[in-house]
């Protein structure tokens, strides 16, 4: 009996513990869900090392960097991968032409990309090279999975191949052209690059079997490929012929690549090899789910087919989830012309960031780059834009509100609710209320545009608000108010407080675009590193009747002009370097 009673008590104890255990299990599950939901993985294309980096490469990297930084500010755990694409015929030929062994050649150029990215504050968390052992292991495993599923078979390929694009083309995708010596050649309709007829024994991937699954994926995920016009372009591609894809080359033609597992006479096709890099960084073939489930790719429009048709088909074949989003951007032209080595108009991004500063170039690329259509680069445009928006408008506003004449105590002054009441009746006028509304809704606007890779729209919105804040200061000319008159002084402080609050919002939102300048701005305002996240935005809390942690706080040190105005001397002093020879990109 005693025994029974003991058991019953134990049961009772256990029963009483159950809700807590249950809660604990639920909490664990929800933190797990939470942790997973707050993971983000963003990639750039990996860059060919046949030539030095150019402006277009930096553009892909800056977009991805911006998304990565934005997600971090939102409290996500984010992984950001970039790197170099080092195998294939094109690289093999470039190394031969340079008289170097392929790996030394690749290492040299890969280092140039890495140097450019570090110089431009591209905050990647992983830099992958396809010549790394971890990648070879991932590619071999991926190949074996497709092979074991019967999705790869030995066949023969006969058709057009463009070495420049490392791409197979159907007869409908090529046209006649003349080369520089007047000889008749065939070129790719899409890229204009020369194509050659090839006939080889190859391994083929059953691409044709995936058409309906690809269509289902796109129809079920209308935002899988962004902007919308590129999603439509992929749907269009899928209406056309979708033949099986050759996924290897004969070893005697292509030695510089990963051999087909079990068949050393064949080398794996460079695009299959390259695309797997995204998995390698996620940890494949080992634990990779945490990152792979949340993968997003940034690519240029020229490599859409590889990423939105071949890659998802490979992944479907291997039984892996598809990327969440493929963000596609358009191209940069220079003074209206396509960038090209032979024309000698290739823009060297390192040189540009020396001329216009790193943040200057980042701002220009993201403010002028419209994903839907090609954009044109000129030095003059960069200078005009940066002078107007960063030096004059944003820098001018900061300068006005922190100048010792207006702000002798060098503090974040107090907000006076009587001067700027929630209902009109104080000294604020209607336009001031409009400005508050605009700045209050700005984070949501910027968030929407960052999420859809329309950074230029986010910057347009920020720029419009900066103009409104300048208008606010200009309208009330606080420097004309009498600091000895208490009412005037309170109003003056309020004007400065509101303007600094606006600047704090702009500085926080601009961090993914211009990290150095934002840091300078926020430091000048005395905003601490832990107060710079999206969650800390809380615009003008005093106006809402809440406390403001910044009120009365000392400003940070004055480290000089926010963004120095650029003059023709900036361009001219660097110009002689910008020769055809130094612009040795593709
Ligand atoms: N190696 C492949 C990608 C493999 S990813 C699995 C490749 N490399 S690339 O070096 O040629 O191009 C890399 C990126 O630069 C692409 O997104 C491409 O669109 C981009 N750009 C190349 N020229 C460009 C412009 N003129 N303007 C903007 N971006 C351009 O493709």
Boltz pocket constraint, residues with backbone or C-beta under 6 A from the ligand:
constraints:
  - pocket:
      binder: B
      contacts: [[A, 44], [A, 45], [A, 46], [A, 47], [A, 48], [A, 55], [A, 56], [A, 57], [A, 59], [A, 60], [A, 85], [A, 271], [A, 274], [A, 275], [A, 276], [A, 277], [A, 298], [A, 299], [A, 300], [A, 301], [A, 302], [A, 303], [A, 329], [A, 330], [A, 331], [A, 332], [A, 333], [A, 339]]
      max_distance: 6.0
